[in-house]
Structures are given as C-alpha cells and as structure tokens.
C-alpha cells in the first residue's frame, strides 16, 4: 500500500518514467524528421541546401575512394604477377640444383 502524499509507489514511478521515455522518444524522432526535411530542400533562391551539399561531398568522396581502390588493386595484381614469376624462376633453379645433386649422387 502506498501513501501518495508521503512515499510514491515504485510501480507508479516506473509507469510515469516509461511514459516520459515514450514521449521523449517521439519528440526526438519528430525533431530529426523536421530537421531532415528543412535541411534537404533547396533554398528560396534555388541554391542547394546544406544536406544536398553534404550529400554531394559524400558522393564525391565515395567516387574517389572507389577509384583509389581500383588503382591499388591493379598495382597489387602487377606486383603479385611479378612475385609469381620470380617464384617460378627460383623453383626452376632449385629443381635444376636438385637434379644436379641427384646426378652427382648416382656417379
């Protein structure tokens, strides 16, 4: 039993806090929506808004990143190909040395 004038019930406090949390959540979502809508549109004079400029900058950065990744991949392919060629040469030399050693053992 709770005496509301003296000690609030824990159940009532929890219910009130839950309601406040829901209200604050709805207000936060509404605020984000309003800010997004105002930031995305063009200004009255027809120039792009802040969000539009930011989006264009992000797109530009993404394109540069893709180009850099492609360039790095091409360089890696070239280096890998050279490494495979060198490895093949070394293996051929090692094989020749093993054959020479085997021939020397048979004599």
C-alpha positions as CSV (number, residue, x, y, z in Angstrom):
1,X,0.0,0.0,0.0
2,X,1.3,3.4,-1.0
3,X,0.7,6.7,0.7
4,X,0.9,9.1,-2.2
5,X,1.4,12.2,-0.1
6,X,4.5,10.8,1.6
7,X,6.1,8.0,-0.5
8,X,5.4,7.4,-4.2
9,X,4.7,3.8,-5.2
10,X,7.6,2.3,-7.2
11,X,5.0,1.0,-9.7
12,X,3.6,4.4,-10.3
13,X,7.1,5.9,-10.6
14,X,8.0,3.3,-13.2
15,X,4.9,3.9,-15.2
16,X,5.4,7.7,-15.2
17,X,9.1,7.2,-16.3
18,X,8.0,4.8,-19.0
19,X,5.5,7.4,-20.3
20,X,8.1,10.2,-20.2
21,X,10.6,8.0,-22.1
22,X,8.0,7.3,-24.8
23,X,7.1,11.0,-25.1
24,X,10.8,12.0,-25.3
25,X,11.4,9.3,-28.0
26,X,8.5,10.5,-30.1
27,X,9.7,14.1,-29.8
28,X,13.2,13.2,-30.7
29,X,12.1,11.3,-33.9
30,X,9.8,14.3,-34.8
31,X,12.7,16.7,-34.3
32,X,15.0,14.7,-36.5
33,X,12.4,14.5,-39.2
34,X,11.8,18.2,-39.2
35,X,15.5,18.9,-39.3
36,X,16.0,16.5,-42.2
37,X,13.1,17.9,-44.2
38,X,14.3,21.5,-43.8
39,X,18.0,20.6,-44.5
40,X,17.3,18.6,-47.6
41,X,15.4,21.1,-49.6
42,X,16.7,23.9,-51.8
43,X,16.8,27.4,-50.5
44,X,14.4,30.0,-51.7
45,X,16.9,31.3,-54.3
46,X,17.3,27.8,-55.8
47,X,20.7,27.1,-54.4
48,X,21.3,23.6,-52.9
49,X,20.7,23.2,-49.1
50,X,23.2,22.1,-46.6
51,X,22.2,18.4,-46.7
52,X,22.3,18.5,-50.5
53,X,25.8,19.9,-50.4
54,X,26.9,17.4,-47.8
55,X,25.4,14.5,-49.9
56,X,27.3,15.7,-53.0
57,X,30.5,15.8,-51.0
58,X,29.9,12.3,-49.7
59,X,29.2,11.1,-53.2
60,X,32.4,12.7,-54.4
61,X,34.5,11.1,-51.6
62,X,33.0,7.7,-52.4
63,X,33.9,8.0,-56.0
64,X,37.5,9.0,-55.2
65,X,37.7,6.0,-52.8
66,X,36.5,3.6,-55.4
67,X,39.0,5.0,-57.9
68,X,41.8,4.7,-55.4
69,X,40.8,1.1,-54.5
70,X,40.7,0.1,-58.3
71,X,44.2,1.7,-58.7
72,X,45.5,-0.2,-55.7
73,X,44.0,-3.5,-57.0
74,X,45.7,-3.0,-60.4
75,X,49.1,-2.3,-58.7
76,X,48.6,-5.3,-56.4
77,X,47.9,-7.5,-59.5
78,X,51.1,-6.4,-61.2
79,X,53.2,-7.0,-58.1
80,X,51.6,-10.4,-57.5
81,X,52.3,-11.4,-61.1
82,X,55.9,-10.4,-60.7
83,X,56.2,-12.3,-57.5
84,X,54.7,-15.4,-59.1
85,X,57.3,-15.1,-62.0
86,X,60.2,-14.7,-59.6
87,X,58.9,-17.7,-57.5
88,X,58.8,-19.8,-60.7
89,X,62.3,-18.8,-61.6
90,X,63.6,-19.7,-58.1
91,X,61.7,-23.1,-58.3
92,X,63.3,-23.8,-61.7
93,X,66.8,-23.1,-60.3
94,X,66.1,-25.2,-57.2
95,X,64.8,-28.1,-59.4
96,X,68.0,-27.8,-61.6
97,X,70.1,-27.9,-58.4
98,X,68.3,-31.0,-57.1
99,X,68.7,-32.8,-60.5
100,X,72.4,-31.9,-60.5
101,X,72.8,-33.2,-56.9
102,X,70.9,-36.4,-57.8
103,X,73.2,-36.9,-60.9
104,X,76.2,-36.4,-58.7
105,X,75.0,-39.0,-56.2
106,X,74.4,-41.6,-58.9
107,X,78.0,-41.3,-60.1
